[in-house]
Amino acid sequence: LVTRALGVMPQVEPELNHWPLQQGDRILLCSDGLTDMLSDASLASLFEENLPLERLQEALIEAANAAGGKDNIGVVLIEQGA
């Protein structure tokens, strides 16, 4: 979760966190064009469908557009392998 703008000031101290991943865990990197349109519950519901990553990406973008799509929607999905 990016909680600070990077590159605004000459010196920026990023906040870093580490989470252990297990096989099958999925990571979502996205713009606020997605999260401003969909609630956490809506996002979780789409993830619970266990769609292949390419289809999940499409479903997330389709849902954000259906909810109004007021901004650019950037979505990157990563799945932890074995």
Steps between C-alpha positions, in 0.01 A plus 500: 500500500657826390412750769737780401564672170846421368701769326326807641785601729876479436533247787233234543504227760278217374314285750567132432311199631558129452236229492582130464329348196367151457446305181193631320499842671407779262631854505311793350681817393255758374422864455234689688290474186417150626481553875297821473234312304487169690464433871731259681207258518451518122870438441500207742194353331672503161814342645293227667378386157849349443510609138819462297711817539427632150125460546514647853682805363229545236223452759653762732523757219149418375357541852675835553373626164148378580519691830575824318861471380579861587880464470763293323497144630838328533509139624796263542448154653770265625454146633752333731615172350654196665 
